[in-house]
Amino acid sequence: MNTLFPIYVKLDQINTLLIGGGPVGLEKLQALLSNSPNAKVKIVARDVIDEIVVLLNSNEFLSLEKRDFEEQDLKGIDLLIMATNNPVFNEEVKQLAKTRNLLVNVADKPDLCDFYLGSVVQKGNLKIGISTNGKSPTIAKRLKEFLNDLLPEEIDETLNLMSSYRNSLKGDFQRKVTVLNAHTEALLRRAGS
């Protein structure tokens, strides 16, 4: 049973620390930036691959400390992502983060994670997160491909129209919900025809 609670985090309003500058660190950084291009990410790593340097040079919200991690790096951090292949180090930093009430993701170690970076389908303002509870990233990737193909490109236009319609409705909350539910039910019925 998947008991995870999906949330969407405004990464441009919090401080994220990424420890690790290799291929896994790049994968995590790309995931963050593809969803939140203005995410404020500090990277701490002794060695950094060229692809991360390219991202650093093209994004003012990224910073790099090219050295080993120090406990003081956690100061002012809201979210921690670990992308190292050192299990002892990962566990030590996880414990330090826990004392500071930080949420932690440790690459490829679901038992050390407070959250996962799931697969994401995005079409304009529509964003769908996919989680397999850490069981199968491959299945999540396939579902992402399926949903990307299934959702029409015009979905963002529909969302904008629905937003305008919602803003034009009069009455109390319950009446608005009733009207919007009826309207979206009719839209979905037409789309399924």
N, C-alpha and C positions, 0 to 999 in steps of 0.2 A: 504494500500500500504506500502510495506516495503522499506523505504528509507535509511536503514543502508548501510554503505560502508564497505565491508569486507576487513580487513587487517590482516596480519600475523606479529606479534610482536616478535622481538628477545629478549625474557625475560632474557637471560643471559647477555645482554648489558645494561639493565636498572634496576632501583631499584623499587621493588614493596613492598608496605606496606599492610599487611593483619591485620585488626583489628577484633579480635574475635577468641577464641580458642575452640569453641564447635563443635558440629556435622556439622553445616553449614560451619564453618571455615575450618574444615577438608575436606569437599566436594570441596570447592573452591581451597584449597591447592593441593588436589589430581588432580584436573583438570589442574592446572598450571603445576605441575610436570610431569603429564603423557604426556604433549605436549612439555615441556621444562625442562628436568631433572636438568639442571644447572641454573634454574631461581633463581635470587637473591631476596629472599623474607625475609623481616623482619616481624615478628609476634608480635603484642602487644595485650596482653590479661591478665586479672587478673587470670582467671581460664583457664586451658588448659587440654583437654582430653588426655588420654594415647596414643591414636593413633597418635596424632600430635607430642607428645614427641618422639615416635618411629621414625617418619619421621625426626625430628630434629637431632636425634642421628645418623642417617644414611646418612645425606646430609650436606656437609660442606658449602653449599650456603644458608642455612637457619639459621636464628637467632631468638631468642626469648627475649622479654622484658616482664617479668611477672609482670605486673602492669597495672594501668589505662592509657588510652591514654592521651598524652599531645600534645599541638599544635606543639611543637618543633619536634615531631615525623615525621612531614611532610617535614622537611628540608632534601633536597637531594633525595626526592622521586619523581618518574616519574609516577607511576600508583598506585591507591588506591583501595583496595577491602574491603568493610565493610561487616562483617558477625555477626552483633549484632541484638538483637531483641528489641532495644530501638529506637523507631521512632524519638523522640525528639533529642537524641544524634546523630542519623544518619543524620538528617537534619542539625544540627549544624556543624558537621564535613564536610558534603558536601559543605556548604557555605565557610568554611575555605579552603577547597581544591580548590574551584572555584577561590578564590582570588589568588591562586598560579598556576592557569591554569593546574591543575592536572585532568586527566581523572579518573572518579570514577564509580565503580560498587557497588551497594548496594543490597545485597541478597534479592530476592523476592520483590523488590520495583522498578519496571521498570521506574516509573516516576522520580526517583532519579538517574537513571543510565545514564552515557555518553556512555557506551558500555555494551554489554552482553557477557557472556561466553557461546557460543553455543555448540551444540553437535559436536563432531569431529569424522570423519572416517579417519583412517590412515592405509595405507598399504605401508610400506617402506617409500620412498620419496614422495608418494602421500598423500596429506592431504586435506580433504574436510570439510569445515565448514558448519554447518546447523543452520539457524536462522529462528525462527517463529515470529520475531519482539517482543519477550517477551510474545506472546499470548499463546503458548502451548508447554512447555518443553517435555510433554509426546509425542506429535507428532514428535518432533525433535528426541527423543530417538528411536521411532519406525523406522523413516527414517534411522537413523544411523544403526540400526540392519539390515534393508533391504539392504542398500548399502554395509555393511560389507560382507553380504552373496553373493551379486551380483558380486562384484569385484574379479577378479581372483588373487590368491596369486602371480602369475608371473608378476603382473603389475610393480613391482619394476625393474625386469629384463628388461622389455620393456622400462621403463623410462631411464634406463642406456644406452640401445642401441640407443634410440632416441637422447640422449645427445651426444653420440659419433658421431652419424650420423650428427647432427647439427654442431658439431665442425669441421667435415671434409668437409663441404660444402664450395665452393668458390663462390665469387660473392658478389653483394651488398645485403643490407638488404632485399629489396623487392623480389629479386630472391630467397633468402633463405626461406622467408616466403612462397612463392609460392610452392617451392619444398617440404617443410615440410608439408604444408597443403595437398598436393596431396598424400604424403606418409601416413600421419595419416588417411586420408579419406579411403585409401585402407586398412589399418590395421583394422579400425573400421568396414568396410564392411565385411572383412573376419571373424572378431570376432562375428558379428551378424548372420553369416550364420549357 
